[in-house]
Amino acid sequence: MNEERGKVIFQLLGPLSAHLNHQPVVPSAPKQRQILALLALNAGRVVMTQTLVEEVWGDKPPRSFATTVQTYILQLRAKLATAAGDEKWPRQLLGTRHAGYQIDAQLCQTDVVEFDRLVRAGRRAAEMGDPAATSELLGGALALWRGPALVDVPAGRILAAEVASLEETRLGVLERRIEADLALRRHADLLGS
């Protein structure tokens, strides 16, 4: 994925990676990584504070969970502000919404969104009976994977379910790509990989 100036590039299909203006913006603290990963997976949608609490602490949140989540969000924004060179921009990217937070999908790119786009295009090509385009598009989708999704992020119940869903989709895409390659008589290529 190419980095556009002023957009955060999130890579979730492998170890968590996020860059803004060519600077890494992934926190090292595990709980902040969990929150950032969950927000990035849901870019464009509000993630309720209660969902973040459930992901990070499960059924045993601290008494000060609301303040702690706010602190984590402020720390994420501070890291983004440093990379952006702008104190206000992080609030646009990572906005506070009623009872939750939202990453503005217009201000970021994620490999998950690109993966989904290529998979949809590959499925359309398969429906149209074009195995060459199917193989190319689904191969491009699979090439976005750099290892197990969010392998370096502690996963609570919610992230674990999201990662399992992504992995299930990846395996289905791999099967469809193999079917397309078989239709193209690429048997030797399949055995070599």
C-alpha positions as CSV (number, residue, x, y, z in Angstrom):
1,M,0.0,0.0,0.0
2,N,1.3,3.4,-0.9
3,E,1.3,6.0,1.8
4,E,-0.6,9.2,1.0
5,R,0.5,12.4,2.8
6,G,-1.8,13.1,5.7
7,K,-3.3,9.6,5.8
8,V,-2.5,6.9,8.4
9,I,-1.6,3.6,6.8
10,F,-2.8,0.7,8.9
11,Q,-1.5,-2.8,8.2
12,L,-3.5,-5.4,10.1
13,L,-2.9,-8.5,8.0
14,G,0.2,-9.5,9.8
15,P,2.0,-7.7,12.7
16,L,0.3,-4.4,13.5
17,S,1.8,-1.5,11.6
18,A,0.7,2.1,11.3
19,H,2.5,5.0,9.6
20,L,1.7,8.7,9.2
21,N,4.0,10.8,7.0
22,H,6.4,7.8,6.9
23,Q,6.7,7.8,10.7
24,P,5.6,4.8,12.8
25,V,2.7,5.6,15.1
26,V,2.0,2.2,16.7
27,P,2.3,2.4,20.5
28,S,4.4,-0.2,22.3
29,A,2.0,-0.6,25.3
30,P,-0.1,-3.8,24.8
31,K,-3.5,-2.3,25.8
32,Q,-3.1,0.7,23.6
33,R,-2.2,-1.7,20.7
34,Q,-5.4,-3.6,21.4
35,I,-7.5,-0.4,21.3
36,L,-5.8,0.9,18.1
37,A,-6.2,-2.4,16.4
38,L,-9.9,-2.6,17.2
39,L,-10.5,1.0,16.1
40,A,-8.5,0.5,12.8
41,L,-10.4,-2.8,12.0
42,N,-13.6,-0.7,12.4
43,A,-12.5,2.4,10.6
44,G,-15.5,4.5,9.7
45,R,-17.7,2.9,12.5
46,V,-18.1,4.0,16.1
47,V,-16.6,1.6,18.6
48,M,-18.4,1.9,21.8
49,T,-16.3,2.6,24.9
50,Q,-17.9,-0.5,26.5
51,T,-16.7,-2.6,23.6
52,L,-13.1,-1.3,24.1
53,V,-13.4,-2.1,27.8
54,E,-14.6,-5.6,27.1
55,E,-11.8,-6.2,24.7
56,V,-9.1,-5.0,27.0
57,W,-10.2,-6.2,30.4
58,G,-13.0,-8.8,29.6
59,D,-15.3,-9.2,32.6
60,K,-13.0,-7.6,35.1
61,P,-12.5,-3.9,34.2
62,P,-10.8,-1.6,36.7
63,R,-13.0,0.9,38.6
64,S,-11.5,3.7,36.6
65,F,-12.0,2.1,33.2
66,A,-13.6,5.2,31.6
67,T,-10.7,7.4,32.6
68,T,-8.2,4.8,31.6
69,V,-9.7,4.4,28.1
70,Q,-9.7,8.2,27.8
71,T,-6.0,8.3,28.8
72,Y,-5.1,5.6,26.2
73,I,-7.0,7.6,23.5
74,L,-5.1,10.8,24.5
75,Q,-1.8,9.0,24.3
76,L,-2.7,7.6,20.8
77,R,-3.6,11.2,19.7
78,A,-0.3,12.6,21.1
79,K,1.7,10.0,19.1
80,L,-0.3,10.9,16.0
81,A,0.1,14.7,16.7
82,T,3.9,14.3,16.7
83,A,3.9,12.5,13.3
84,A,1.3,14.9,11.9
85,G,3.1,18.0,13.2
86,D,-0.4,19.2,14.1
87,E,-2.2,19.1,17.4
88,K,-5.7,19.3,16.0
89,W,-5.5,16.7,13.2
90,P,-5.5,13.6,15.5
91,R,-8.9,14.6,16.9
92,Q,-10.2,14.5,13.3
93,L,-8.7,11.1,12.7
94,L,-9.6,9.6,16.0
95,G,-12.9,11.3,17.0
96,T,-14.9,11.1,20.2
97,R,-18.4,10.1,19.4
98,H,-21.4,9.6,21.7
99,A,-20.3,6.7,24.0
100,G,-17.4,5.8,21.8
101,Y,-14.6,6.6,19.4
102,Q,-14.2,6.4,15.6
103,I,-11.3,6.5,13.2
104,D,-12.3,8.5,10.2
105,A,-12.1,6.2,7.2
106,Q,-11.4,9.2,4.9
107,L,-8.1,9.9,6.8
108,C,-6.7,6.4,6.7
109,Q,-6.0,3.4,4.5
110,T,-6.1,-0.2,5.8
111,D,-4.9,-3.4,4.1
112,V,-8.2,-5.0,5.3
113,V,-10.2,-2.7,3.2
114,E,-7.9,-3.3,0.2
115,F,-8.1,-7.0,0.8
116,D,-11.9,-6.9,0.8
117,R,-12.0,-4.8,-2.4
118,L,-9.8,-7.2,-4.3
119,V,-11.7,-10.2,-3.0
120,R,-15.0,-8.7,-4.2
121,A,-13.5,-8.0,-7.6
122,G,-12.1,-11.5,-7.7
123,R,-15.5,-13.0,-6.9
124,R,-17.1,-10.9,-9.7
125,A,-14.4,-12.1,-12.1
126,A,-15.2,-15.7,-11.1
127,E,-18.9,-15.2,-11.6
128,M,-18.2,-13.9,-15.1
129,G,-16.1,-17.0,-15.9
130,D,-12.7,-15.2,-16.0
131,P,-10.2,-17.5,-14.2
132,A,-7.2,-15.4,-15.2
133,A,-8.7,-12.2,-13.7
134,T,-9.9,-14.2,-10.7
135,S,-6.4,-15.6,-10.1
136,E,-4.8,-12.2,-10.4
137,L,-7.2,-10.4,-8.2
138,L,-7.3,-13.0,-5.5
139,G,-3.5,-13.4,-5.6
140,G,-3.2,-9.7,-5.1
141,A,-5.5,-10.0,-2.1
142,L,-3.5,-12.8,-0.6
143,A,-0.2,-10.9,-1.2
144,L,-1.4,-8.3,1.3
145,W,-1.0,-10.8,4.1
146,R,2.4,-10.5,5.9
147,G,1.7,-13.3,8.4
148,P,-1.2,-14.1,10.8
149,A,-3.4,-11.0,11.3
150,L,-2.5,-8.9,14.3
151,V,0.0,-11.6,15.5
152,D,1.7,-9.1,17.8
153,V,-1.4,-7.7,19.5
154,P,-2.9,-9.2,22.6
155,A,-6.4,-10.4,21.7
156,G,-9.4,-10.3,23.9
157,R,-12.6,-12.0,22.9
158,I,-13.6,-9.4,20.3
159,L,-10.2,-9.1,18.5
160,A,-9.9,-12.9,18.6
161,A,-13.2,-13.3,16.8
162,E,-12.2,-10.6,14.2
163,V,-8.9,-12.3,13.6
164,A,-10.6,-15.7,13.2
165,S,-13.0,-14.3,10.7
166,L,-10.2,-12.7,8.7
167,E,-8.3,-16.0,8.7
168,E,-11.4,-17.9,7.6
169,T,-11.9,-15.5,4.7
170,R,-8.2,-15.8,3.7
171,L,-8.5,-19.6,3.5
172,G,-11.6,-19.3,1.4
173,V,-9.9,-16.8,-0.9
174,L,-6.9,-19.2,-1.2
175,E,-9.2,-22.0,-2.2
176,R,-10.9,-19.9,-4.9
177,R,-7.5,-18.8,-6.2
178,I,-6.3,-22.4,-6.4
179,E,-9.5,-23.3,-8.3
180,A,-8.9,-20.5,-10.8
181,D,-5.3,-21.6,-11.2
182,L,-6.4,-25.2,-11.8
183,A,-8.9,-23.9,-14.5
184,L,-5.9,-22.2,-16.1
185,R,-4.0,-25.5,-16.0
186,R,-1.3,-24.1,-13.7
187,H,-0.9,-27.4,-12.0
188,A,2.9,-27.2,-11.9
189,D,2.8,-23.7,-10.4
190,L,0.6,-24.9,-7.7
191,L,2.8,-27.8,-6.8
192,G,5.9,-25.6,-6.8
193,S,4.4,-23.2,-4.2
